[in-house]
Amino acid sequence: MLSGQPGAAARRWLGPLTIAAFLLFGLDTWLIAVQPLLPFDRPVELFVQSFPWGPFVYAMDFTNRLSGYLQLGLALVAIAMMFVVERRAGWLMAVGSLASVFDNVVKLSFARHRPTADLVKILDPTTGYSYPSGHAVFFTWLAFMLAAAIAPRLSVPGRVVAWSLAVLVILTACLARVWAGVHWPSDVLGGFLLGLGWSAFVLWIPERFLPAPSWSWFQRLRRKRVAA
């Protein structure tokens, strides 16, 4: 996956995963359009907020604070690092980041309101629309794409650790948005499915559609400057 060639074995599950994630995302979107507050939204939200998370709340609070320009900066750093390690991996990371763009398009089109203080406890007042959760989209594509990029260079135990950390990051970010009272569980579910589906799709795309970026343009520019 680091070289942009996940191979036939990986594509056998990446394709179905893409289809399943987008179908479930469409179902979640349709259900919310029909019934703005789903039956499980408030019970799950209240359970997550009342559960004794202990020190885990610090991790959730940390992911909640990574928003706006901080998210953008983190994404740019991750993409730049992957370009240094392997150009194709950086290119795939850059394409994967488009999930956050799609998130904003859907959010503005759907215009679902966030939970209100008369229904849940609001720990982190936030403006803007609610569906899908931008944090869930962001941390899902970022963790998934990073794990897919570095796993091929690790040993088998290292790959298990990388993917386990990716799952932990995604789970933390998703729970954090519900725990803070800024998103309904269906918002977070939609964000996770959007990020997962797009990431799987990017890695599934045949290699010929994602050629490795060439440094020849920069080399020609440098030669011209030296000649001048």
C-alpha positions as CSV (number, residue, x, y, z in Angstrom):
1,M,0.0,0.0,0.0
2,L,2.9,2.3,0.6
3,S,3.9,2.2,-3.1
4,G,0.3,2.7,-4.2
5,Q,0.0,-1.0,-5.2
6,P,-2.2,-2.7,-2.6
7,G,-2.4,-5.7,-4.9
8,A,-5.1,-8.2,-5.8
9,A,-5.4,-9.6,-2.2
10,A,-6.1,-6.1,-0.8
11,R,-8.4,-5.1,-3.6
12,R,-10.6,-8.1,-2.8
13,W,-11.7,-6.5,0.4
14,L,-11.1,-2.8,-0.3
15,G,-13.8,-2.8,-3.1
16,P,-16.5,-4.4,-1.0
17,L,-15.5,-2.3,2.0
18,T,-15.9,0.9,-0.1
19,I,-19.4,-0.2,-1.4
20,A,-20.6,-1.3,2.1
21,A,-19.4,2.0,3.8
22,F,-21.0,4.2,1.2
23,L,-24.2,2.2,1.2
24,L,-24.4,2.5,5.0
25,F,-23.5,6.2,4.8
26,G,-26.4,6.7,2.4
27,L,-28.8,4.8,4.7
28,D,-27.7,6.9,7.7
29,T,-28.2,10.0,5.6
30,W,-31.6,8.9,4.4
31,L,-32.8,8.0,7.9
32,I,-31.8,11.4,9.3
33,A,-33.5,13.1,6.4
34,V,-36.7,11.3,7.2
35,Q,-36.5,11.5,11.0
36,P,-34.1,14.3,12.3
37,L,-33.6,12.6,15.6
38,L,-33.1,8.8,15.4
39,P,-34.4,6.5,18.1
40,F,-30.9,5.6,19.4
41,D,-29.4,9.1,19.3
42,R,-30.4,10.5,22.7
43,P,-30.1,7.2,24.7
44,V,-26.6,6.5,23.3
45,E,-25.6,10.1,23.9
46,L,-26.7,10.1,27.5
47,F,-25.0,6.7,28.1
48,V,-21.7,8.0,26.7
49,Q,-21.9,11.1,28.7
50,S,-22.7,9.3,32.0
51,F,-20.1,6.5,31.6
52,P,-17.1,6.9,33.9
53,W,-14.3,7.2,31.4
54,G,-11.6,8.1,33.9
55,P,-8.3,9.3,32.5
56,F,-9.6,8.5,29.0
57,V,-11.4,11.8,29.0
58,Y,-8.1,13.6,28.5
59,A,-7.6,11.8,25.2
60,M,-11.1,12.6,24.1
61,D,-10.6,16.3,25.1
62,F,-7.4,16.4,23.2
63,T,-9.0,15.2,19.9
64,N,-11.9,17.7,20.5
65,R,-9.4,20.5,20.7
66,L,-7.8,19.5,17.3
67,S,-10.2,21.4,15.0
68,G,-10.1,24.1,12.3
69,Y,-6.6,25.2,11.5
70,L,-5.1,22.7,13.8
71,Q,-6.6,19.9,11.8
72,L,-5.4,21.5,8.6
73,G,-1.9,21.8,10.0
74,L,-1.9,18.2,11.2
75,A,-3.1,17.0,7.8
76,L,-0.4,19.0,5.9
77,V,2.3,17.7,8.2
78,A,1.2,14.1,7.7
79,I,1.0,14.5,3.9
80,A,4.4,16.1,3.8
81,M,6.0,13.4,5.9
82,M,4.5,10.7,3.6
83,F,5.9,12.5,0.5
84,V,9.3,12.4,2.1
85,V,9.0,8.7,2.9
86,E,7.5,7.7,-0.5
87,R,6.0,10.1,-3.1
88,R,3.1,7.8,-4.0
89,A,2.1,7.4,-0.3
90,G,2.1,11.2,0.0
91,W,-0.1,11.5,-3.1
92,L,-2.5,8.9,-1.8
93,M,-2.7,10.8,1.6
94,A,-3.4,14.0,-0.3
95,V,-6.3,12.4,-2.2
96,G,-7.5,10.8,1.0
97,S,-7.8,14.2,2.6
98,L,-10.5,15.1,0.1
99,A,-12.9,13.3,2.5
100,S,-12.8,16.4,4.7
101,V,-13.9,18.5,1.7
102,F,-16.8,16.1,1.0
103,D,-17.7,16.4,4.7
104,N,-18.1,20.2,4.4
105,V,-20.2,19.9,1.2
106,V,-22.6,17.4,2.8
107,K,-22.7,19.4,6.0
108,L,-23.7,22.6,4.3
109,S,-26.2,20.8,2.1
110,F,-27.8,18.8,4.9
111,A,-27.8,21.6,7.5
112,R,-28.6,19.4,10.5
113,H,-28.6,21.3,13.8
114,R,-26.4,20.2,16.7
115,P,-27.8,18.7,20.0
116,T,-29.4,21.3,22.3
117,A,-28.9,21.8,26.0
118,D,-32.5,20.7,26.8
119,L,-31.8,17.2,25.5
120,V,-28.1,16.5,26.4
121,K,-25.3,18.1,28.4
122,I,-23.2,20.4,26.3
123,L,-19.6,20.3,27.4
124,D,-18.0,22.0,24.4
125,P,-20.3,24.6,22.8
126,T,-19.7,24.6,19.1
127,T,-21.3,26.4,16.2
128,G,-22.0,25.1,12.7
129,Y,-24.0,22.2,11.4
130,S,-23.9,18.7,12.8
131,Y,-24.1,16.0,10.0
132,P,-21.7,14.4,9.4
133,S,-19.1,14.8,12.2
134,G,-16.1,16.5,10.7
135,H,-13.9,15.2,13.5
136,A,-15.0,11.6,12.7
137,V,-14.3,12.1,9.0
138,F,-10.9,13.7,9.6
139,F,-9.5,11.2,12.2
140,T,-10.9,8.2,10.2
141,W,-9.2,9.1,6.9
142,L,-6.0,10.3,8.6
143,A,-5.6,7.2,10.8
144,F,-6.6,4.8,8.1
145,M,-4.4,6.2,5.4
146,L,-1.4,6.6,7.8
147,A,-1.7,3.0,8.9
148,A,-2.0,1.8,5.3
149,A,1.1,3.8,4.4
150,I,3.5,2.7,7.1
151,A,2.3,-0.9,7.6
152,P,4.1,-2.4,4.6
153,R,7.4,-1.2,6.1
154,L,6.8,-2.8,9.5
155,S,7.1,-6.3,10.8
156,V,3.9,-8.3,11.4
157,P,3.8,-7.3,15.1
158,G,4.4,-3.7,14.0
159,R,1.5,-3.8,11.6
160,V,-0.8,-5.1,14.3
161,V,0.3,-2.2,16.5
162,A,-0.1,0.4,13.7
163,W,-3.6,-0.7,12.8
164,S,-4.6,-1.1,16.5
165,L,-3.4,2.5,17.1
166,A,-5.4,3.6,14.1
167,V,-8.6,2.0,15.5
168,L,-7.9,3.5,18.9
169,V,-7.5,7.0,17.4
170,I,-10.7,6.7,15.4
171,L,-12.7,5.3,18.4
172,T,-11.4,8.1,20.7
173,A,-12.3,10.9,18.2
174,C,-15.7,9.5,17.6
175,L,-16.6,8.9,21.2
176,A,-15.2,12.4,22.1
177,R,-17.7,14.2,19.9
178,V,-20.7,12.3,21.5
179,W,-19.2,12.8,25.0
180,A,-18.8,16.5,24.5
181,G,-22.5,16.8,23.4
182,V,-21.6,18.5,20.1
183,H,-22.8,15.6,17.8
184,W,-25.5,13.0,17.8
185,P,-24.2,9.4,17.5
186,S,-25.7,9.2,14.0
187,D,-23.6,12.3,13.1
188,V,-20.4,10.4,14.2
189,L,-21.5,7.2,12.5
190,G,-22.0,9.1,9.2
191,G,-18.6,10.8,9.5
192,F,-16.9,7.5,10.2
193,L,-18.5,5.8,7.3
194,L,-17.7,8.7,4.9
195,G,-14.1,8.7,6.0
196,L,-13.7,4.9,5.9
197,G,-15.5,4.6,2.5
198,W,-13.4,7.3,0.8
199,S,-10.1,6.0,2.2
200,A,-10.9,2.4,1.1
201,F,-11.8,3.8,-2.3
202,V,-8.6,5.7,-2.7
203,L,-6.5,2.6,-1.9
204,W,-8.6,0.5,-4.2
205,I,-8.2,2.8,-7.3
206,P,-6.0,1.1,-9.9
207,E,-2.5,2.3,-10.0
208,R,-2.7,3.8,-13.5
209,F,-5.1,6.5,-12.2
210,L,-2.6,7.6,-9.5
211,P,0.8,8.0,-11.2
212,A,3.7,8.7,-8.9
213,P,4.5,12.5,-9.0
214,S,7.7,13.3,-10.8
215,W,10.5,15.6,-9.6
216,S,11.6,16.4,-13.2
217,W,9.8,19.7,-13.1
218,F,11.8,20.8,-10.1
219,Q,15.0,19.5,-11.6
220,R,14.5,21.4,-14.8
221,L,13.7,24.6,-12.8
222,R,16.9,24.2,-10.8
223,R,19.0,23.7,-13.9
224,K,17.6,26.9,-15.4
225,R,18.5,28.8,-12.3
226,V,22.0,27.5,-12.2
227,A,22.5,28.3,-15.9
228,A,21.2,31.9,-15.3
